[in-house]
């Protein structure tokens, strides 16, 4: 079920405490929607382990921050070559 239209998009309280005119913001809330006031700025979104850099464009407005920042890494398996002993 989606969020009610009359409530508006969800924004974390960190957007209301500090001025949004800063060029670099650190965001812990991945569930917050991206507001129009952040277009053209760079934000760092926390993925549970470290902050990932995210550049905000017009196309990303309205989506959630967590959509653009992966929390899992690809598990790559490398073959280990055994050297022949002479």
N, C-alpha and C positions, 0 to 999 in steps of 0.2 A: 504494500500500500504506500502510495506516495504522500508527500507532505501537502497539507491543505494550502490552497492558493491564498486565502486571506491571511495566513501567517507570514507569508513571504519566505525568502530563502534564509537558511540558517547561517548565521555568522557568529563566530566565537567572540567572547568578551574582549579578547586581545585587540580586536579591531576598533573597539570603542575607547579603550584606555589610552592608546598611543596615537599620535597623528599618523595618518596613512600616507602623508606626503614623503615619508622616508623612501629612499631608493632601495634599501635592503631591509627585509623583514624576516624574522625567524618565526615560523608557524609550527606549532605542535598539533593543531587540530586539523586532521586530514578530512574530517567530515564537513568542514565549512565550505560554503560555496564561494567561488571567486567573484568578488565585486568588480564593477566597472572602474572604480577609483584606482585599481592596481595595474591597469593596462600600461605597458611600457616599463614596468619595474621588475626587479629581480627579487624573488623570495627564496628562502631556504625552508624546505618542508621536511619535518622529522619523520623518518620511516620506521622508527622503533630502535634503530641502532645508531644512525648518523643522519646528518642533514644533507639533503639532495638539493642541488640548485635547480630552480625553475624560473624560466623567463615567461612573463605573462603577456599574451597577445589577445587581440579582440576575439578570436575564435574560441578561447578557453573560458571566456566569461560565462558564468552560469553553471559551469561544471564544478565538481568537487576537487579539492587539492589532491586527494588520495588517488584519483584516477590517473594522474600523470607521474606518480612516484611509486615505483615498485618496492615491495617489502621483502621479496624473496629473490635470491640469486639463482642463476642457472647452475645446476650441479653438472659440471663437466667431468667426464672420466677420461683420463689420459692413459694411453697404453704405455707401459714401461717396457722398453726394449732391453732384453737381456743380452749382454755382451758375451760373445763366445770366448771361452778361455782356451788359450793355445797351449 
